[in-house]
């Protein structure tokens, strides 16, 4: 799509992923520009997590083109440049927030003084300075996922891949986190790819990737999506696109088990 | 929430992932010990249980001090292996199921760093455990042996490393804590039955005797028996120690191979 001097944060073309013996992603092609806040939206089970794992380099059986910061996804050189936050918080429950951050900062190879500074800064970013010495296992779910997010902020990665970071959080915290995401993009030039199955978060993103059943429905800005579908909200634009895809496709497969909130 | 201002991207020098970095290995060992330090009861059980069991054994063989000497010496080598096996298999299973392993392997951490970090942390713990048990056996329970207590300690440490290695390895085949715990009788008990503790190995059915030659615990117990009967370091002791150390190293390498950066 673009051929600017710094390669895009993510570029996929003809991307297929098989997971657990099942074709999860089919022929995806998209670009995530640098410094953007891109939302990855779609109902639960549509392949968002698998796509994020592929970008983070932890997913096996990926075929096609998938370049991250100009290198093939999963390259060793990318590991310090990319922060990945899984859906469930992946931190040690039997360590305090600060001890968790201190360890992951050491793994990133941050030297002593710099390490302490970055740990404190990451704690402040997610507003957990006051709970820094509490055991992570004794925190609330929302606090624990913020510890997990703070780990990803260490080392100032160029690309942050966040899997449903705001799920289950109260509205104030959600707003604060979205403000943090935009600040990261503006002040540090970080690229953020953020997944959500909640369509009302779409308008907080600059660009959207809409997914359904392992395929990409649309790749555009929220305004453009509403305009081209002549719908008022991204949610109805999504439904519009789904209907169009269904009409072009064979009949909609039984969608039991899809607990997404996208059905009207 | 606050932000920090930061130099633009590209200025950060790339951190390379090496197969092994002493810095990351030590950070991992420190992290594992910190996790344990929040769990005082586990530490108390790890350290006191072998001592209490030795005291129990002492009174079981109230009228037969010679039996206590030989069985007690063998147990000094067997305890560390069993406890470290259990602790490691559960700890690494947790790493796999909570997503911290996936996160670590998406970061610039070498697999050897992780494996050796665990070995180092549990090795330290095993030294404390074995010192305590050996000290009590020698001074309080008059365990009578000809060789140096340092040699007993050496075998105990090698055994602990073997237990850690086996625990790490089997955790790859367990998907729940229930399964991981069941691997203890599966992996440890046959070795316990065949190591010569219950019946001399050369009196076993020849096929079993042959099997016992292939099991590392047999050499651990033989090594302990050497220290029991000989004041000096014998050739047989050196061979036994090397076999146990070699087995531990081999299983550690195989265990490291079960850590996959990309999973299906």
Interface residues (C-beta under 8 A of the other chain):
Chain A: X18 X19 X20 X56 X57 X58 X59 X60 X61 X74 X76 X77 X79 X80 X81 X82 X84 X86 X88 X89 X90 X91 X92 X93 X94 X95 X99 X103 X104 X106 X107 X108 X109 X121 X124 X125 X126 X127 X135 X151 X155 X156 X158 X176 X179 X180 X183 X184 X187 X188 X189 X190
Chain B: X1 X2 X3 X4 X5 X6 X8 X9 X12 X14 X15 X16 X17 X21 X23 X24 X27 X28 X30 X31 X34 X35 X38 X39 X98 X99 X100 X102 X103 X104 X105 X106 X107 X108 X109 X260 X261 X262 X263 X264
